[in-house]
Amino acid sequence: MRVLISGATGLVGKNIVQVLHKQGYHIHYLTTSRDKVKDKKNYTGFYWNPIKGDIDIKCLENVGVIIHLAGASISKRWTTKYKQEIIESRVLSTKVLYTLLKNTQNTVHHFISASATGVYPSSTDKVYNEDSPERDSSFLGTVVQQWEAAADEINTLGIKVAKLRTGLVLSGKGGVLKELAGPVRLGIGSAFGSGKQVQSWIHADDLACMYMHILKNGLEGVYNGVAPHPVTQHELVKTIAKVLDKPYFMPNIPQFVMRAVLGEMSTLLFDSQHVSARKIIDSGYQFKYLSLEKAITDALAA
């Protein structure tokens, strides 16, 4: 069976490709750059342009599962124009896949979509599970809701749909951990705001294996892609400092300072979501990284 992946060259996508290749899967990947369309052993590229609705229909040949990761980075300043790109890169790309599946004879039986814990409102005391009805009304919360709604449309085609709401991904190759570790290495690491906001994290390797777990077991519905033991941001930065053997004594950075520097995007640093991993554990998934310190040590070593 072949697996079609959008966003295969991203931070999460590269890990998933490695995991699938080790299991003997042939990967079809979608790219918006014609120069990146390659045909290698077990790794075949296909061009698409979600904004224009263009996609190479050959990408579905012998494909049984689609893993949909594509989406513009949320770690750039949220100008009005870029906010539109964040939405379109997720919603329009999902709709392009829906239209292709609807209008093309195919063998796809499972659609696994990335999502985000940002769908839950910020709270320092509430614990969210997949059945929690609360929805965040912020920009990011709205994006996730539209993204998931677009994915759910694919279920109407008789295809199983799974959505993985991902928390803070710990990887030394990019993302938030790399950004947080930078100041810590210089001895000026500090938490943001009160430092009490809860960070629901997951090691990048566990996240990739979680996608594999959902694929192999044919799971559908919503799952939280987080480790079982969330921490406060103070604990997160303090642990980074411990792993790097650096001091941690700087005062917390006030929210208004980061708002001035990053604009609306600064909300990512101050939102708090305590998210439960119970459902994915009950499905049989076994975490490789349960300890934050172990996860950070491994991620930064990479």
N, C-alpha and C positions, 0 to 999 in steps of 0.2 A: 504493500500500500504506500502511496505517496502522500506527502503532507505539503500543502500550500501555505506559505508564511508571508504575511505583509509585515514590514518593519524588521526583516531578518538581519539587517546590518546594524541595528541599534544595540544599545547596551544589553537589554534583556534578550533581544532576538539572537544575538551571537551565541549566548549561553544555551538557548533552546536548540539552536542548530547543532551545537556540539553534542548535547544530550541525545538528540534524535539520531544523529549519525552513529553514535556508539551503539544504538539499538538497531542499526541497519536500515533506517528509513531513508528513502530518496526524497530530497527536499526540492520543491519548486518555490522560488521566491519572487516577489513583486518588487520592482524598483521604478522610481520616477526618472531615473537617468539611463538613457539608452547605452551610455558607455559602460554601465555596470551590468549589462545583460551578458552573462557568461554561461557556457554549457560545460560544466566540469563533472567529474564522477560524483554521482549522487547529489548534485547541486546545480539546478538549472534555473536560469533567470528569465523573467518575462517583464516586458515594459507595461506600465500603466500610468495614466494621468487622471487621478480622481476628480480634479477640478473640471476637466473637460468631459469626464465620463468615459474616457478611453481605457481599454484593457484588452490584452491579448487573450482570446478565448482558449488558446491552447494551454494556458496555465492550469486548466482544470482536468487535463487528460490523466486518467487513472488516479485522480486525487480522491481520497476518502475523507480527509479531515482538513479543515482550514483553521489556522491560528492567526488571528487578526490583531496585530500589535501597532499598526501604523498610527502615527499621531505626532504633530509638531511638539517640540519640547515646551514644557511649561516653565522652564527655568530661564526664560528671557523676559525682558521688560514687556509688560502687557499694554502696549499701545492699542488704540482702537483697531488699527489694521491687523496687528498681530493677534489680538483676541479673536478676530474673525477667522484667522488662519488656524488657530487652535481648535475652534469648533469644526470648521470645514474639513480639516485633515482627519478628523475622527468620524464625523457624521456622514459627510459626503462619500468618504472612502467605503464606509460600511454599506451605504446605499448602492454604490457601484457594484459591490460584491453581491448584494441582494438581487439586483437587476440581472447580473450575469447568471446567477444560479436559477433565477426564475425563467429566463429565456433560453437557456442552453441545456441540452441533455448532459447529465453529469452523474457521477457516482458518489458525490459528497453526502455523508450521513451525519457529520458532526462539525459544528462551528464553535470555536473557542475564542472568546473575545477578551482582550485586556479591558480593565476598568480601573477604578481608583477608589480608595477609602474616603476621598474628598467628597463623596456623595453624602456622607454623614455630617451633621452639624458639629461645630466645634464645642467640646465640652470636656471639663477636667474630671468629672465624676461619673458620667454615664458610660456604660459598657455597651457597645453596639455589636449585634450579631446580624446575620443575613436577613433575618425577618424583621429587624427594627424598621418601623414605618417612617421615622423622621428623615427629612431631606434638607440638605443645606441650601439656602437660597442665594448664596454667593455666586460669583461668576463660575468658579470651578465646579461647584455643586451642580449648577445648571448644565454645564458642559457634560458632566458624567451622566446626568439623567437623560439628556438627548442621545448620548452615545449608546447607552444601554437600551433605550427605546428602539434605536435603529437596529441593534443586534437582535432584539426580540422579534422584529419583523421576519427574520430568516426562519424563525420557528414555524411561521405560517406555511412554509414550503415543505413541512414534514421533516425538517432537519433539526436534530437535537442542538440546543444552544446552551453553552456554559459561559459564565462571565466571572472573571477573576479580579476582585477588587484589591488592588495592590497598595501596600503601604510604602514606607520609606525603604527603598532598595539599597542595601549596603554592598558597594562594589568599589574596589580600589582603582578601577579602570575609568571611572567617571561618575557623574551624578552627585547627590548631596554629600555623601561621605567624603569624597575628594575635596569638595568645597569647604566643608567643616574642618577637615584635617589640615588645610593650608595654614590658617592662622595659628592652630595649635602647634604646628611644627616650629613656628616663629616665637612661641611662648606667649602668644596673646589670644589664646582661645577663650571664648566666653559664651554663655547661653544668651538667648534672646528673650526679652521681656522678663516675666517672672521666673522663667526656667521650669515652671511647673506643668507646662503643657505636655500632654502624653504623646509619645512618638511610637506608633505601631510599626515595627521594622521587620525586614526579612532579608536574609543573606541572598545574594543574586543566584547562587547555586541552588538553594532551596526553591527559589521561585521558578527556575527553569525545570527542576525536577517535579514541581507541583503541576506545571503544564503537562508534563509527560504522564503524571499520575492521572490527571483528568482524561487525557487522551486514551490511555491504555484501559481504563476502567469505564469508559463511555459515560462519564458523569455529565449531568446537565443541571442547570439552575445556577444560582449565585454562590460563590465561595469567596471568603476573605483570604487574600494572599498575604498573610502576616504571620510572624512567629508567635508562639503562645505567651511570651512574657514582655509586654510593652514596658517602656521606661519613660521617665520624664526627660525633657531635653537637657536639664542640668546633668542627669545621670549619663546621658548619651555623650555629651561633650567631655565630661569628667573621665569616662571610660576611654575615649579617644586619647586623651592626655596621658592616661595610665599606660595604654598600649605603646604610645610613642615615647614614654618616659619623659614627659614635658610637664612643666608646672601648670597649675590651673588655679589662678587666683584673681584674674581680671574681673571687674564688675560686669554685671549683665548689661546688654545693649538695649536701650529703651526702644519701644516700638516706633515712636515718632522719628527716630534717627533712621531706621531702616526704611520707613515709609518714604522719607525724603530721598533716600538713595535708590530704592528699587521700585517705588510707586506701589500700585495695587498688588503686584506680585509678592510683596513682602508678607502678605497674609499667610503664605506657605510656611513661614518661619514661626508664626505665632498660633496657628490653628492647633487644636488638640483633639485627637480621636483615639479613644481606647477601644480597639477592635478585637473581637474574639476570633480565635482560630479553632474553636471547638468543632465546627462542622467538617472542616477538611481533615482534622485528626480522626473524627468518628468514621470518615470514609476510608480510613486505612493508611493515610499518609503519615510517614515517620520522618520527622525533621532531622537534618544533619546538624544544624546549628540552633541549639536552644539557648545557649549562653551568649549574651551580647558581647562580652569580652572575647570569647572565642571567635565569634563572627567577625568582629572588627580586626582582630589579629590576623585572621586568614585573608580578609579582604585587602588590608593595607599591605600585606606581604606580597600580594599578587601585583 
